Amino acid sequence: MTAITDQDHTDHADQTEHADQAGETGETVAVGGRPEKGAPEEGASENGLPLGDASENGSPEEGTSDGHPLGEGDPNRTGAGDDADAGSGRKDDDTRSRTDSAAAEATSVWDDGLIARRVAEDGTVAPGYVPPPVVETRGPGAQAMAAPLAYDGHLRSRLDALRELVGLSRTRLDSRTLAEAGRVLDEAAARRRLSGQHTVVAIAGATGSGKSQLFNALAGVAISETGVRRPTTAAPIACSWSDGAAGLIERLGIPPRLRRRPLQSAEAEAQLRGLVLVDLPDHDSAAVQHREQVDRVLALVDAVIWVVDPEKYADAMLHERYLRPMAGHAEVMFVVLNQIDRLPGEATEQVLDDLRRLLDEDGIALGEYGEPGAGVLALSALTGDGISELREALGQFVAERGAPARRISADLDAAAMGLRPVYATRRRTGLSEEARDEFAGRLADSVGATAAGEAAERAWLRNANRACGTPWLRLWRWYQDRYETPTGRLPLRTQEDEEATARQRVEQAVRTLADRASAGLPAPWAQAVREAAVRGSQGLPEALDELAARAGLPPGRPPRPGWWPGAVLTQAAMTILQVVGGLWLLGQIIGFMAPNLGVPVLLMVAGIIGGPLVEWSCRMAARGPARRYGMDAERRLREAAAGCGRARVLDPVAAELLRYREVREQFGRVAGVGAAAGTR
């Protein structure tokens, strides 16, 4: 095995050039598995020990047992190893490492014979050799080699819609409601800037499920520490099968000392090219920081392999906290039943069937019979059974280069599902014309539009009676108005009572409108509509009073129709006839004129009958113009009240409803066609 960095897969001349560049930048670059002269060997600490041998607690090398790689030790010994033998093996390894370093310093000729002698051509490991974990160091220009991730048009459209949705909703929804949507946008943008040729896959599982053992089996080298001590994995460890993944690993917060490269043949390395495998701490660890690291990394990786064992595959914590909430991520999920070597006979198939049943109850689609969904496999990381099937499935999964986009799409679906209660509704929303007309009618009633129209009609008729009535009748009415007491005609309400009643009517109209406009809306938008209506109602009664004063009855007398002068002359003629007939009779009585009763009596009767007849005719003729005059006055007042209510209340409410329709359309684009149809 050769030490591999981000500068590998080049010939000897390129390695020398990279070494020169590293000397200029101060980085340590492994050349053919040998460090630069004067620099510690890659994968080793400053004192020359391989990483993992000089751990803080002095534990043996990760994933090794008695100086052998995982699975290569004495079959009669346990994976943890005997403490004394482990200490002896560690001393031998230290001595060998110092000897190798001294030999490297003694010669200036590059030679990989030491490595070649320890690794046979068929990939078997020589007895007594413990391969050091290979640290992936970041060489200059390595990140520029990987092309950035590109999303398809549909996914970009959904992301743009979510971005616009968040922008339109910031003033209506609290930051906690939009936090997940903002996180998805940020992570989608961050992932898009990084390599699209790599797929980051995390291995997650409970304590003792064997995920670190599976991690080592896939890498072909003991990278992650295994053993009976719990918890064993304290921090995420990354293993990359190809160059250019440094940015992705840095995004996960994994330091360089925990980055590794696998021990693979050329064929195996080509099969998993582009894979970045991450071993996570236990999701049920007793250490809180371990669980926090698991949750943090799971939100950033492209896919996840859930490792379960026959004892804890039905663990409620796993299903309720992780699998069920991540049901929408089934296409970027593998569920692996490990440790099948512990199951006798047909028990493996029975456990697999029960595991599939539990996953189905969690809402996770299973990728069977060509359908998209989670892959379910059974294997034993200890014996190697099923490892090739998982490796093949991972190779095909990584080769598709679609996991990052599917992960972002699943995150969008989850964010849309979380936002659905604040955007989606199955009822028709908005203000109908009936509700608008009812609101305008209530405002008109509050300013007394009907009463004002009736008053205008009475005023017109009163003027008509004064112009066309008989003088005697007008004299009698003048006498009544002047000398009779107004008993029984006192107003029932004072001006203050009228104003209070008008204000209550306005408030009731606004409340009714707000309730109708917010009916069926999600709670935040319904509250925004009600607040807009309340803000608009402030000062509305006073504004309506001013409009009523300006748009009420015009000053002066009402306009007169063209027939009024003729009616007035006719009434005057009838009066003259009465006066002439009366004077004629009076002259005959006193003997001033010759007796002749026929003509004066006829004149008086014509005047007496003609006067009221003319007045009645004028009253009948005045009803139509008076009604039109009153209706015009009422219409002006209603239009003024409706205009004031529209400017102060209806327009702000309509603006909120329009904003909601816009965000609902954007939400439909985010959630997809089916979700969009459900919001109509």
Secondary structure, DSSP 8 states (H G I E B T S, - for coil): -----TT-SS-HHHHHHHHHHHHHHT----BTTB--TTS--TTB-TTS-BTTTT-TT----TT-BTTB-TTTS-TTS-SS--HHHHHHHHHHHHHHHHHHHHHHHH--S---HHHHHHB-TTS-B-TT------B----TTTGGGS-B----HHHHHHHHHHHHHHHHHTTTS-HHHHHHHHHHHHHHHHHHTSBSS-EEEEEEE-TTS-HHHHHHHHHTS--S--SSSSS---S-EEEESSSS-HHHHHHTT--GGGEE-----HHHHHHTTTEEEEE---TT-SSHHHHHHHHHHHTT-SEEEEEE-TTTTT-HHHIIIIITTTGGGGGGEEEEE--GGGS-TTHHHHHHHHHHHHHHHTT--B--TT-SSBEEEE--TTT-TTHHHHHHHHHHHHHTT-HHHHHHHHHHHHHHHHHHHHH--SS--S--HHHHHHHHHHHHHHTTHHHHHHHHHHHHHHHHHHHHS-HHHHHHHHHHHHHS--TT-S-SS-HHHHHHHHHHHHHHHHHHHHHHHHTTS-HHHHHHHHHHHHHHHTTHHHHHHHHHHHHSS-SSS----TTHHHHHHHHHHHHHHHHHHHHHHHHHHTTSS----HHHHHHHHHHHHHHHHHHHHHHHHHHHHHHHHHHHHHHHHHHHHHHHHIIIIIHHHHHHHHHHHHHHHHHHHHH-HHHHHHT-
